[in-house]
C-alpha cells in the first residue's frame, strides 16, 4: 500500500490557495488570508518556526 499510496509531506502556506477548481467564495477566503498575512507587523512564518522552550513537552496525561 505504501508503494501505491506513499505519504505526502505536510502542506505549508495559506489554506485554500492553490486549488484548481475552487469556488469564488473559497478563493475569496484564501485571498483574505494572504491580505491579512501581508498586514501583520511581523513575519508570521518566522514566528511559526520559532522553537519555544518547553513547547514540545508531552503532558503526563494524569499520571
Buried (B, 14 or more C-beta within 10 A) or exposed (E): EEEEEEEEEEEEEBEBBEEEEBEEEBEEBBEEBEEEEEEEEEEEEEEEEEEEEEEEEEEEEEE
